[in-house]
Amino acid sequence: MAEYVLHCMAQSGHSYKVALMLELCGADWEPRWVDFFNGETRTEEFRTNLNEMGEVPVLVQGDKILTQSAVIMDDLFGTFGKFGWNNDDERREVLRWTIFDNQKVSGVIGPLRFMRTLIKTGENDVTAFLDGRAQSALSILDKHFSKNEFAIGSKPTSADFSLCSYLYYDGELGIDFAPYPNVTAWLERIKSLPGWKHPYDLMPGHPMPDAK
């Protein structure tokens, strides 16, 4: 068995944040598929043994169990010393952009993609609201990346992995990226990192199984 076991699913951008960091750190890890769409995260077994919040990702290392992607990536930086910060100012910047992602990027684009592509609700007032919020967040990122190679400057950090996580699901967001060329260029810089893989190549569960 690998040193790290990541309970995840291919469709989860939050899981992808952790999977990508594990891969780029060269960790000894393996993914374990969680059947989210058939209710596995809602079972008593999952919530008792892995995550009381009923969410992925969950990272298991021996007897150590970690949940929430930002917490897991912080722990991985402590272990591998990669994709983190060199001083308190950088630490705060990583935290600032991670929080921005959780609230304004993943926290909006994730539900938007879920509705548009995974459960196919069709366009409605909710998707219109989420789309507007997503476009606003992408505009902020595009301006930021006009002056910065990565989230906190010239080097990639876990903040980049957090921000990019849902943006690699090509064609599943219903968003035209043409107005955001600096975001696109930043995504290409991350893709050029040695070891980068698409979420569907890194985690199991694609194509999505039919829910029972």
N, CA, C and O of each residue as an XYZ file, in Angstrom:
848
protein
N       0.840     -1.191      0.000
C       0.000      0.000      0.000
C       0.878      1.245      0.000
O       1.937      1.272      0.627
N       0.428      2.271     -0.708
C       1.163      3.530     -0.756
C       1.145      4.207      0.608
O       0.295      3.916      1.449
N       2.096      5.115      0.814
C       2.163      5.849      2.082
C       0.922      6.709      2.291
O       0.400      6.804      3.402
N       0.457      7.335      1.211
C      -0.731      8.191      1.276
C      -1.852      7.566      0.442
O      -1.624      7.080     -0.666
N      -3.058      7.589      0.996
C      -4.240      7.161      0.254
C      -5.200      8.343      0.212
O      -5.628      8.858      1.245
N      -5.527      8.761     -1.012
C      -6.430      9.893     -1.181
C      -7.811      9.384     -1.590
O      -7.988      8.854     -2.687
N      -8.779      9.549     -0.702
C     -10.167      9.212     -1.008
C     -10.742     10.376     -1.810
O     -10.800     11.509     -1.331
N     -11.165     10.077     -3.035
C     -11.468     11.147     -3.975
C     -12.369     10.644     -5.086
O     -12.773      9.481     -5.102
N     -12.676     11.537     -6.012
C     -13.370     11.149     -7.244
C     -12.924     12.105     -8.333
O     -12.572     13.255     -8.069
N     -12.945     11.611     -9.563
C     -12.394     12.379    -10.675
C     -13.105     13.705    -10.895
O     -12.499     14.661    -11.380
N     -14.386     13.773    -10.543
C     -15.162     14.981    -10.801
C     -14.951     16.074     -9.755
O     -15.467     17.180     -9.914
N     -14.215     15.791     -8.707
C     -14.064     16.727     -7.591
C     -12.842     17.621     -7.767
O     -11.704     17.162     -7.666
N     -13.087     18.892     -8.029
C     -11.983     19.841     -8.111
C     -11.261     19.996     -6.797
O     -10.050     20.219     -6.780
N     -11.979     19.882     -5.696
C     -11.331     19.984     -4.393
C     -10.369     18.813     -4.173
O      -9.296     18.985     -3.595
N     -10.759     17.628     -4.637
C      -9.846     16.491     -4.561
C      -8.646     16.697     -5.476
O      -7.522     16.319     -5.144
N      -8.902     17.302     -6.629
C      -7.814     17.527     -7.588
C      -6.724     18.415     -7.010
O      -5.547     18.212     -7.306
N      -7.091     19.391     -6.197
C      -6.091     20.256     -5.566
C      -5.048     19.408     -4.835
O      -3.843     19.617     -4.978
N      -5.529     18.466     -4.066
C      -4.653     17.625     -3.257
C      -3.914     16.616     -4.127
O      -2.711     16.411     -3.961
N      -4.632     15.987     -5.056
C      -4.000     14.999     -5.937
C      -2.865     15.625     -6.736
O      -1.804     15.022     -6.894
N      -3.090     16.833     -7.238
C      -2.056     17.502     -8.018
C      -0.837     17.813     -7.163
O       0.297     17.625     -7.604
N      -1.064     18.288     -5.945
C       0.075     18.599     -5.083
C       0.829     17.333     -4.697
O       2.059     17.330     -4.672
N       0.114     16.271     -4.400
C       0.774     14.999     -4.105
C       1.650     14.557     -5.276
O       2.792     14.136     -5.089
N       1.101     14.658     -6.475
C       1.825     14.223     -7.672
C       3.060     15.085     -7.915
O       4.137     14.562     -8.200
N       2.907     16.401     -7.803
C       4.021     17.300     -8.078
C       5.079     17.268     -6.982
O       6.237     17.607     -7.227
N       4.690     16.861     -5.775
C       5.666     16.703     -4.688
C       6.409     15.379     -4.790
O       7.386     15.164     -4.074
N       5.961     14.492     -5.667
C       6.587     13.182     -5.790
C       6.251     12.254     -4.647
O       7.039     11.372     -4.307
N       5.089     12.445     -4.050
C       4.679     11.611     -2.914
C       4.362     10.179     -3.367
O       3.990      9.944     -4.517
N       4.514      9.248     -2.452
C       4.095      7.861     -2.661
C       2.612      7.796     -2.294
O       2.258      7.663     -1.123
N       1.756      7.890     -3.303
C       0.326      7.991     -3.015
C      -0.485      7.192     -4.026
O      -0.007      6.843     -5.105
N      -1.711      6.917     -3.646
C      -2.648      6.259     -4.547
C      -4.052      6.807     -4.291
O      -4.396      7.126     -3.153
N      -4.856      6.916     -5.340
C      -6.236      7.357     -5.161
C      -7.156      6.197     -4.825
O      -6.936      5.069     -5.266
N      -8.169      6.476     -4.058
C      -9.215      5.481     -3.789
C     -10.562      6.121     -4.096
O     -10.939      7.123     -3.489
N     -11.279      5.532     -5.042
C     -12.513      6.128     -5.525
C     -13.615      6.118     -4.481
O     -13.853      5.112     -3.812
N     -14.280      7.254     -4.358
C     -15.451      7.392     -3.500
C     -16.674      7.564     -4.402
O     -16.706      8.460     -5.245
N     -17.668      6.713     -4.225
C     -18.861      6.727     -5.070
C     -19.851      7.786     -4.572
O     -20.918      7.466     -4.049
N     -19.477      9.019     -4.743
C     -20.267     10.147     -4.256
C     -21.678     10.138     -4.838
O     -22.653     10.355     -4.119
N     -21.783      9.889     -6.138
C     -23.073     10.033     -6.809
C     -24.068      8.950     -6.424
O     -25.262      9.083     -6.692
N     -23.596      7.893     -5.805
C     -24.505      6.886     -5.262
C     -24.547      6.918     -3.738
O     -24.984      5.966     -3.091
N     -24.082      8.040     -3.178
C     -24.333      8.294     -1.767
C     -23.287      7.817     -0.775
O     -23.558      7.801      0.426
N     -22.097      7.428     -1.229
C     -21.116      6.878     -0.286
C     -20.742      7.865      0.818
O     -20.572      7.464      1.970
N     -20.613      9.142      0.486
C     -20.204     10.113      1.510
C     -21.298     10.372      2.536
O     -21.047     10.960      3.588
N     -22.503      9.936      2.226
C     -23.605     10.128      3.177
C     -23.799      8.931      4.099
O     -24.663      8.956      4.976
N     -23.002      7.886      3.909
C     -23.166      6.697      4.735
C     -22.578      6.921      6.125
O     -21.672      7.733      6.313
N     -23.111      6.187      7.086
C     -22.601      6.277      8.459
C     -21.150      5.813      8.514
O     -20.349      6.364      9.268
N     -20.815      4.815      7.730
C     -19.444      4.297      7.723
C     -18.444      5.365      7.275
O     -17.404      5.558      7.905
N     -18.770      6.050      6.188
C     -17.862      7.088      5.699
C     -17.731      8.214      6.716
O     -16.626      8.674      7.001
N     -18.852      8.653      7.258
C     -18.824      9.804      8.161
C     -18.215      9.460      9.516
O     -17.690     10.336     10.204
N     -18.284      8.199      9.897
C     -17.675      7.788     11.162
C     -16.188      7.528     11.014
O     -15.402      7.900     11.885
N     -15.802      6.902      9.935
C     -14.415      6.449      9.785
C     -13.517      7.401      9.016
O     -12.298      7.368      9.183
N     -14.103      8.257      8.168
C     -13.263      9.104      7.322
C     -13.508     10.595      7.518
O     -12.568     11.341      7.791
N     -14.750     11.041      7.384
C     -14.994     12.479      7.467
C     -16.419     12.740      7.912
O     -17.371     12.474      7.177
N     -16.557     13.255      9.107
C     -17.884     13.541      9.645
C     -18.633     14.579      8.811
O     -19.859     14.668      8.887
N     -17.898     15.368      8.011
C     -18.526     16.381      7.169
C     -19.138     15.789      5.907
O     -19.892     16.466      5.207
N     -18.818     14.522      5.607
C     -19.378     13.872      4.439
C     -18.868     14.427      3.139
O     -19.643     14.629      2.204
N     -17.565     14.681      3.061
C     -16.969     15.296      1.883
C     -15.663     14.609      1.501
O     -15.010     13.976      2.331
N     -15.297     14.747      0.232
C     -13.950     14.452     -0.221
C     -13.293     15.791     -0.563
O     -13.984     16.754     -0.893
N     -11.962     15.853     -0.485
C     -11.001     14.766     -0.309
C     -10.779     14.400      1.156
O     -11.017     15.190      2.070
N     -10.317     13.176      1.333
C      -9.818     12.699      2.623
C      -8.460     12.070      2.359
O      -8.337     11.185      1.513
N      -7.449     12.519      3.072
C      -6.107     11.962      2.906
C      -5.747     11.143      4.135
O      -5.780     11.635      5.262
N      -5.402      9.881      3.895
C      -5.047      8.975      4.983
C      -3.570      8.618      4.871
O      -3.090      8.201      3.817
N      -2.869      8.791      5.979
C      -1.458      8.406      6.079
C      -1.303      7.601      7.363
O      -1.149      8.168      8.445
N      -1.343      6.287      7.237
C      -1.312      5.449      8.431
C      -2.544      5.707      9.280
O      -3.671      5.534      8.817
N      -2.331      6.122     10.523
C      -3.430      6.421     11.424
C      -3.894      7.878     11.332
O      -4.845      8.277     12.003
N      -3.228      8.649     10.512
C      -3.528     10.083     10.384
C      -4.535     10.305      9.263
O      -4.338      9.859      8.133
N      -5.616     11.001      9.597
C      -6.659     11.302      8.623
C      -6.844     12.813      8.564
O      -7.081     13.459      9.585
N      -6.732     13.374      7.354
C      -6.905     14.805      7.165
C      -8.025     15.068      6.171
O      -8.175     14.343      5.188
N      -8.809     16.105      6.430
C      -9.865     16.524      5.508
C      -9.736     18.026      5.268
O      -9.008     18.722      5.975
N     -10.459     18.511      4.253
C     -10.426     19.884      3.764
C      -9.119     20.139      3.002
O      -8.026     20.038      3.559
N      -9.261     20.468      1.730
C      -8.103     20.549      0.838
C      -7.042     21.525      1.323
O      -5.851     21.226      1.226
N      -7.440     22.685      1.843
C      -6.450     23.674      2.287
C      -5.628     23.141      3.455
O      -4.421     23.371      3.527
N      -6.280     22.434      4.361
C      -5.578     21.852      5.506
C      -4.620     20.767      5.033
O      -3.488     20.679      5.510
N      -5.074     19.945      4.099
C      -4.227     18.863      3.600
C      -3.007     19.424      2.888
O      -1.896     18.943      3.106
N      -3.189     20.427      2.045
C      -2.056     21.005      1.320
C      -1.082     21.692      2.269
O       0.128     21.660      2.043
N      -1.590     22.305      3.317
C      -0.716     22.894      4.327
C       0.147     21.813      4.976
O       1.340     22.013      5.202
N      -0.461     20.678      5.270
C       0.283     19.569      5.864
C       1.326     19.021      4.894
O       2.436     18.685      5.306
N       0.981     18.929      3.618
C       1.935     18.428      2.627
C       3.124     19.363      2.475
O       4.251     18.903      2.292
N       2.891     20.663      2.549
C       4.010     21.600      2.520
C       4.924     21.375      3.718
O       6.148     21.416      3.588
N       4.335     21.139      4.874
C       5.142     20.870      6.056
C       5.988     19.624      5.920
O       7.080     19.541      6.481
N       5.480     18.644      5.169
C       6.211     17.383      4.976
C       7.253     17.482      3.870
O       8.398     17.067      4.052
N       6.856     18.031      2.724
C       7.736     18.014      1.549
C       8.510     19.312      1.340
O       9.500     19.339      0.608
N       8.061     20.380      1.977
C       8.758     21.656      1.826
C       8.645     22.249      0.436
O       9.495     23.045      0.037
N       7.602     21.875     -0.318
C       7.418     22.370     -1.679
C       6.075     23.101     -1.801
O       5.097     22.755     -1.138
N       6.059     24.112     -2.660
C       4.848     24.841     -3.018
C       4.236     25.568     -1.822
O       3.016     25.640     -1.678
N       5.101     26.099     -0.974
C       4.653     26.869      0.174
C       5.262     28.253      0.185
O       5.371     28.904     -0.854
N       5.653     28.694      1.348
C       6.108     30.068      1.536
C       7.478     30.101      2.186
O       7.925     29.133      2.802
N       8.130     31.241      2.032
C       9.450     31.434      2.637
C       9.428     32.343      3.847
O      10.395     32.378      4.607
N       8.344     33.080      4.042
C       8.258     34.012      5.165
C       6.787     34.270      5.479
O       5.898     33.770      4.790
N       6.543     35.050      6.518
C       5.169     35.289      6.955
C       4.354     36.066      5.929
O       3.153     35.837      5.787
N       4.997     36.980      5.217
C       4.265     37.727      4.194
C       3.752     36.780      3.104
O       2.602     36.888      2.679
N       4.599     35.857      2.656
C       4.174     34.886      1.653
C       3.114     33.948      2.207
O       2.174     33.587      1.498
N       3.252     33.554      3.453
C       2.251     32.678      4.081
C       0.877     33.336      4.059
O      -0.125     32.690      3.750
N       0.837     34.621      4.387
C      -0.440     35.325      4.377
C      -0.999     35.447      2.964
O      -2.213     35.382      2.775
N      -0.127     35.623      1.966
C      -0.591     35.712      0.585
C      -1.162     34.374      0.099
O      -2.183     34.339     -0.587
N      -0.498     33.289      0.461
C      -1.042     31.968      0.122
C      -2.420     31.799      0.760
O      -3.356     31.329      0.114
N      -2.535     32.178      2.013
C      -3.812     32.065      2.710
C      -4.863     32.967      2.069
O      -6.018     32.567      1.917
N      -4.467     34.182      1.694
C      -5.412     35.138      1.105
C      -6.008     34.605     -0.194
O      -7.220     34.668     -0.401
N      -5.147     34.080     -1.069
C      -5.638     33.595     -2.354
C      -6.362     32.253     -2.225
O      -7.241     31.943     -3.029
N      -5.998     31.466     -1.227
C      -6.725     30.220     -0.981
C      -8.144     30.518     -0.495
O      -9.103     29.873     -0.918
N      -8.263     31.489      0.386
C      -9.596     31.879      0.863
C     -10.412     32.468     -0.282
O     -11.600     32.174     -0.413
N      -9.780     33.299     -1.112
C     -10.476     33.853     -2.268
C     -10.990     32.732     -3.165
O     -12.122     32.772     -3.646
N     -10.139     31.734     -3.382
C     -10.590     30.601     -4.197
C     -11.787     29.914     -3.569
O     -12.797     29.687     -4.235
N     -11.680     29.585     -2.299
C     -12.746     28.838     -1.644
C     -14.077     29.579     -1.684
O     -15.137     28.962     -1.794
N     -14.014     30.910     -1.594
C     -15.238     31.703     -1.560
C     -15.736     32.102     -2.946
O     -16.939     32.080     -3.207
N     -14.804     32.471     -3.841
C     -15.201     33.129     -5.080
C     -14.923     32.329     -6.353
O     -15.540     32.596     -7.384
N     -14.020     31.364     -6.307
C     -13.672     30.616     -7.519
C     -14.231     29.198     -7.408
O     -15.281     28.906     -7.983
N     -13.552     28.316     -6.683
C     -14.079     26.957     -6.505
C     -15.467     26.972     -5.882
O     -16.334     26.179     -6.252
N     -15.669     27.882     -4.931
C     -16.948     27.944     -4.234
C     -18.107     28.362     -5.110
O     -19.266     28.187     -4.732
N     -17.812     28.913     -6.277
C     -18.848     29.330     -7.222
C     -18.838     28.449     -8.474
O     -19.881     27.947     -8.895
N     -17.653     28.265     -9.065
C     -17.563     27.500    -10.303
C     -17.867     26.024    -10.070
O     -18.423     25.362    -10.946
N     -17.510     25.509     -8.908
C     -17.837     24.120     -8.597
C     -19.341     23.854     -8.655
O     -19.771     22.947     -9.367
N     -20.148     24.621     -7.923
C     -21.602     24.417     -7.999
C     -22.171     24.704     -9.385
O     -23.111     24.038     -9.820
N     -21.606     25.692    -10.082
C     -22.086     26.003    -11.427
C     -21.865     24.816    -12.363
O     -22.773     24.423    -13.095
N     -20.672     24.253    -12.339
C     -20.389     23.078    -13.169
C     -21.270     21.898    -12.763
O     -21.768     21.164    -13.617
N     -21.457     21.721    -11.464
C     -22.293     20.620    -10.971
C     -23.691     20.709    -11.569
O     -24.254     19.703    -12.001
N     -24.249     21.916    -11.593
C     -25.600     22.090    -12.111
C     -25.640     21.949    -13.626
O     -26.525     21.288    -14.169
N     -24.682     22.570    -14.308
C     -24.717     22.595    -15.771
C     -24.353     21.252    -16.398
O     -24.966     20.833    -17.380
N     -23.357     20.583    -15.829
C     -22.778     19.430    -16.512
C     -23.067     18.104    -15.827
O     -23.325     17.107    -16.501
N     -23.030     18.074    -14.520
C     -23.139     16.798    -13.826
C     -24.590     16.384    -13.575
O     -24.947     15.225    -13.786
N     -25.421     17.317    -13.131
C     -26.827     16.943    -12.915
C     -27.755     17.590    -13.939
O     -28.951     17.299    -13.965
N     -27.209     18.463    -14.782
C     -27.910     19.007    -15.954
C     -29.276     19.605    -15.593
O     -30.315     19.125    -16.045
N     -29.254     20.635    -14.788
C     -30.496     21.302    -14.395
C     -31.061     22.186    -15.496
O     -32.240     22.540    -15.475
N     -30.202     22.545    -16.475
C     -30.596     23.567    -17.430
C     -30.335     24.939    -16.838
O     -30.062     25.077    -15.646
N     -30.422     25.948    -17.687
C     -30.154     27.311    -17.215
C     -31.349     27.830    -16.417
O     -32.502     27.635    -16.802
N     -31.056     28.483    -15.317
C     -32.103     29.027    -14.459
C     -31.547     30.212    -13.679
O     -30.422     30.644    -13.931
N     -32.305     30.731    -12.752
C     -31.864     31.909    -11.997
C     -30.592     31.626    -11.197
O     -29.744     32.503    -11.032
N     -30.473     30.405    -10.708
C     -29.303     30.060     -9.900
C     -28.050     29.999    -10.771
O     -27.014     30.551    -10.401
N     -28.133     29.331    -11.925
C     -26.957     29.270    -12.804
C     -26.587     30.663    -13.306
O     -25.405     30.965    -13.467
N     -27.578     31.512    -13.555
C     -27.289     32.877    -14.000
C     -26.540     33.648    -12.911
O     -25.590     34.376    -13.200
N     -26.966     33.485    -11.678
C     -26.286     34.156    -10.561
C     -24.854     33.641    -10.411
O     -23.914     34.427    -10.288
N     -24.698     32.317    -10.421
C     -23.372     31.733    -10.260
C     -22.451     32.115    -11.423
O     -21.266     32.378    -11.219
N     -22.992     32.144    -12.624
C     -22.199     32.521    -13.787
C     -21.676     33.945    -13.640
O     -20.507     34.208    -13.923
N     -22.523     34.854    -13.205
C     -22.091     36.234    -13.002
C     -20.998     36.347    -11.960
O     -20.039     37.099    -12.134
N     -21.141     35.595    -10.871
C     -20.113     35.599     -9.816
C     -18.808     35.005    -10.330
O     -17.727     35.495    -10.004
N     -18.909     33.948    -11.135
C     -17.717     33.313    -11.692
C     -16.980     34.264    -12.622
O     -15.756     34.372    -12.563
N     -17.728     34.955    -13.485
C     -17.103     35.896    -14.414
C     -16.397     37.015    -13.650
O     -15.320     37.461    -14.048
N     -16.996     37.458    -12.571
C     -16.369     38.499    -11.751
C     -15.060     38.016    -11.155
O     -14.065     38.741    -11.168
N     -15.052     36.788    -10.630
C     -13.829     36.231    -10.038
C     -12.749     36.044    -11.094
O     -11.577     36.323    -10.838
N     -13.132     35.573    -12.278
C     -12.153     35.384    -13.346
C     -11.569     36.717    -13.798
O     -10.393     36.786    -14.157
N     -12.366     37.761    -13.784
C     -11.857     39.089    -14.136
C     -10.801     39.547    -13.138
O      -9.793     40.140    -13.521
N     -11.032     39.272    -11.867
C     -10.049     39.617    -10.833
C      -8.759     38.838    -11.059
O      -7.665     39.399    -10.986
N      -8.893     37.545    -11.333
C      -7.712     36.726    -11.585
C      -6.973     37.184    -12.833
O      -5.743     37.225    -12.850
N      -7.718     37.528    -13.874
C      -7.064     37.935    -15.113
C      -6.227     39.194    -14.903
O      -5.118     39.298    -15.428
N      -6.745     40.134    -14.149
C      -5.986     41.349    -13.839
C      -4.760     41.009    -13.001
O      -3.677     41.547    -13.230
N      -4.930     40.120    -12.036
C      -3.811     39.731    -11.173
C      -2.709     39.064    -11.976
O      -1.529     39.353    -11.775
N      -3.088     38.170    -12.890
C      -2.086     37.430    -13.654
C      -1.506     38.237    -14.819
O      -0.619     37.756    -15.524
N      -1.992     39.433    -15.016
C      -1.341     40.320    -15.981
C      -0.021     40.847    -15.426
O       0.830     41.333    -16.171
N       0.137     40.742    -14.101
C       1.337     41.264    -13.449
C       2.089     40.205    -12.648
O       3.186     40.466    -12.156
N       1.512     39.017    -12.513
C       2.102     37.963    -11.702
C       2.094     36.644    -12.460
O       1.096     36.297    -13.092
N       3.197     35.907    -12.402
C       3.237     34.595    -13.042
C       2.343     33.594    -12.334
O       1.669     32.779    -12.964
N       2.351     33.674    -11.006
C       1.559     32.756    -10.191
C       0.833     33.550     -9.114
O       0.944     34.775     -9.065
N       0.103     32.874     -8.264
C      -0.793     33.550     -7.322
C      -0.069     34.535     -6.420
O      -0.567     35.636     -6.187
N       1.102     34.156     -5.906
C       1.788     35.060     -4.983
C       3.058     35.644     -5.593
O       3.902     36.178     -4.874
N       3.199     35.548     -6.912
C       4.368     36.147     -7.544
C       4.971     35.274     -8.621
O       4.300     34.897     -9.582
N       6.244     34.955     -8.453
C       6.978     34.270     -9.526
C       7.110     32.766     -9.337
O       7.726     32.095    -10.165
N       6.537     32.221     -8.256
C       6.678     30.783     -8.013
C       5.323     30.152     -7.727
O       4.464     30.788     -7.115
N       5.117     28.908     -8.160
C       3.847     28.230     -7.878
C       3.759     27.809     -6.416
O       4.750     27.397     -5.813
N       2.574     27.917     -5.865
C       2.321     27.484     -4.491
C       0.991     26.735     -4.444
O       0.297     26.607     -5.453
N       0.656     26.251     -3.273
C      -0.619     25.557     -3.100
C      -1.797     26.461     -3.428
O      -2.874     25.971     -3.766
N      -1.609     27.778     -3.332
C      -2.688     28.699     -3.697
C      -3.044     28.560     -5.170
O      -4.214     28.662     -5.539
N      -2.046     28.329     -6.012
C      -2.309     28.114     -7.435
C      -3.091     26.829     -7.654
O      -4.015     26.792     -8.467
N      -2.723     25.775     -6.932
C      -3.420     24.500     -7.090
C      -4.872     24.624     -6.639
O      -5.763     23.973     -7.186
N      -5.097     25.466     -5.635
C      -6.455     25.693     -5.174
C      -7.257     26.452     -6.231
O      -8.371     26.059     -6.579
N      -6.684     27.536     -6.733
C      -7.380     28.389     -7.694
C      -7.661     27.695     -9.029
O      -8.696     27.937     -9.650
N      -6.753     26.845     -9.463
C      -6.876     26.268    -10.805
C      -7.779     25.053    -10.860
O      -8.133     24.602    -11.950
N      -8.157     24.518     -9.728
C      -8.665     23.146     -9.668
C      -9.868     22.871    -10.560
O      -9.917     21.829    -11.213
N     -10.833     23.773    -10.604
C     -12.008     23.532    -11.431
C     -11.842     24.041    -12.856
O     -12.690     23.780    -13.709
N     -10.758     24.765    -13.122
C     -10.600     25.412    -14.420
C     -10.043     24.481    -15.485
O     -10.015     24.836    -16.663
N      -9.597     23.290    -15.084
C      -9.080     22.330    -16.059
C     -10.147     21.355    -16.564
O      -9.850     20.477    -17.374
N     -11.371     21.503    -16.097
C     -12.443     20.644    -16.601
C     -12.956     21.242    -17.914
O     -14.022     21.854    -17.968
N     -12.176     21.046    -18.946
C     -12.394     21.687    -20.236
C     -13.808     21.443    -20.764
O     -14.275     20.305    -20.822
N     -14.471     22.517    -21.142
C     -15.778     22.403    -21.768
C     -16.910     22.047    -20.829
O     -18.037     21.859    -21.285
N     -16.653     21.948    -19.529
C     -17.700     21.543    -18.588
C     -18.246     22.708    -17.769
O     -19.163     22.531    -16.968
N     -17.689     23.888    -17.967
C     -18.081     25.015    -17.131
C     -19.126     25.900    -17.791
O     -19.856     26.620    -17.108
N     -19.202     25.849    -19.126
C     -20.109     26.743    -19.825
C     -19.647     28.183    -19.787
O     -20.457     29.106    -19.874
N     -18.337     28.378    -19.658
C     -17.756     29.714    -19.582
C     -16.757     29.889    -20.718
O     -15.914     29.022    -20.951
N     -16.851     30.999    -21.417
C     -15.905     31.333    -22.473
C     -14.686     31.995    -21.843
O     -14.806     33.035    -21.195
N     -13.506     31.390    -22.035
C     -12.294     31.924    -21.422
C     -11.580     32.944    -22.309
O     -10.539     33.475    -21.922
N     -12.125     33.222    -23.492
C     -11.484     34.181    -24.383
C     -11.273     35.551    -23.740
O     -10.243     36.173    -24.000
N     -12.193     36.054    -22.912
C     -11.965     37.356    -22.278
C     -10.902     37.336    -21.175
O     -10.590     38.381    -20.603
N     -10.347     36.165    -20.873
C      -9.411     36.040    -19.757
C      -8.089     35.422    -20.223
O      -7.724     34.338    -19.768
N      -7.376     36.090    -21.113
C      -6.147     35.508    -21.675
C      -5.045     35.307    -20.638
O      -4.229     34.395    -20.770
N      -5.017     36.142    -19.622
C      -3.979     35.990    -18.597
C      -4.243     34.782    -17.707
O      -3.307     34.141    -17.229
N      -5.506     34.475    -17.486
C      -5.861     33.253    -16.758
C      -5.438     32.034    -17.572
O      -4.863     31.085    -17.039
N      -5.732     32.073    -18.871
C      -5.358     30.956    -19.743
C      -3.847     30.749    -19.760
O      -3.371     29.614    -19.713
N      -3.090     31.850    -19.827
C      -1.628     31.748    -19.829
C      -1.116     31.179    -18.508
O      -0.168     30.393    -18.494
N      -1.733     31.570    -17.411
C      -1.352     31.037    -16.091
C      -1.643     29.536    -16.004
O      -0.833     28.777    -15.472
N      -2.790     29.111    -16.522
C      -3.104     27.678    -16.534
C      -2.076     26.903    -17.349
O      -1.723     25.780    -16.988
N      -1.598     27.479    -18.431
C      -0.565     26.824    -19.231
C       0.748     26.732    -18.464
O       1.476     25.748    -18.598
N       1.054     27.744    -17.666
C       2.291     27.688    -16.854
C       2.202     26.558    -15.829
O       3.187     25.861    -15.585
N       1.039     26.379    -15.237
C       0.887     25.279    -14.285
C       1.002     23.943    -15.015
O       1.626     23.011    -14.509
N       0.404     23.848    -16.197
C       0.473     22.605    -16.975
C       1.911     22.248    -17.348
O       2.225     21.079    -17.571
N       2.776     23.251    -17.414
C       4.174     22.998    -17.789
C       5.016     22.498    -16.624
O       6.173     22.126    -16.821
N       4.458     22.481    -15.407
C       5.208     21.978    -14.259
C       5.441     20.478    -14.426
O       4.520     19.752    -14.801
N       6.655     20.004    -14.155
C       6.949     18.565    -14.323
C       6.015     17.699    -13.480
O       5.925     17.864    -12.264
N       5.330     16.786    -14.136
C       4.439     15.887    -13.424
C       2.976     16.276    -13.472
O       2.128     15.534    -12.975
N       2.652     17.443    -14.070
C       1.251     17.864    -14.121
C       0.412     16.830    -14.866
O       0.843     16.259    -15.868
N      -0.797     16.606    -14.353
C      -1.760     15.735    -15.022
C      -3.153     16.329    -14.895
O      -3.470     17.025    -13.931
N      -3.969     16.037    -15.887
C      -5.371     16.448    -15.869
C      -6.092     15.675    -14.763
O      -5.713     14.547    -14.449
N      -7.135     16.277    -14.169
C      -7.853     15.561    -13.095
C      -8.374     14.195    -13.502
O      -8.382     13.274    -12.685
N      -8.811     14.041    -14.750
C      -9.330     12.749    -15.172
C      -8.226     11.716    -15.382
O      -8.505     10.520    -15.465
N      -6.982     12.168    -15.468
C      -5.855     11.247    -15.566
C      -5.228     10.946    -14.207
O      -4.372     10.070    -14.081
N      -5.668     11.686    -13.202
C      -5.048     11.574    -11.888
C      -5.924     10.843    -10.878
O      -5.423     10.274     -9.908
N      -7.241     10.862    -11.112
C      -8.170     10.294    -10.145
C      -9.185      9.401    -10.852
O      -9.496      9.633    -12.020
N      -9.702      8.392    -10.170
C     -10.670      7.460    -10.776
C     -12.093      7.980    -10.728
O     -12.422      8.876     -9.950
N     -12.935      7.397    -11.578
C     -14.365      7.716    -11.552
C     -14.868      8.449    -12.770
O     -15.994      8.947    -12.766
N     -14.053      8.531    -13.828
C     -14.504      9.158    -15.059
C     -14.520      8.124    -16.180
O     -13.551      7.378    -16.323
N     -15.570      8.051    -16.972
C     -16.773      8.903    -16.927
C     -17.633      8.601    -15.713
O     -17.537      7.539    -15.098
N     -18.472      9.567    -15.393
C     -19.279      9.485    -14.180
C     -20.233      8.301    -14.248
O     -20.926      8.127    -15.251
N     -20.280      7.486    -13.202
C     -21.234      6.366    -13.184
C     -22.647      6.873    -13.015
O     -22.867      7.933    -12.429
N     -23.598      6.128    -13.522
C     -25.009      6.504    -13.353
C     -25.418      6.291    -11.900
O     -25.162      5.238    -11.316
N     -26.051      7.298    -11.336
C     -26.556      7.172     -9.970
C     -27.721      6.178     -9.953
O     -28.518      6.126    -10.889
N     -27.805      5.405     -8.896
C     -28.879      4.419     -8.772
C     -30.144      5.068     -8.240
O     -31.159      4.392     -8.068
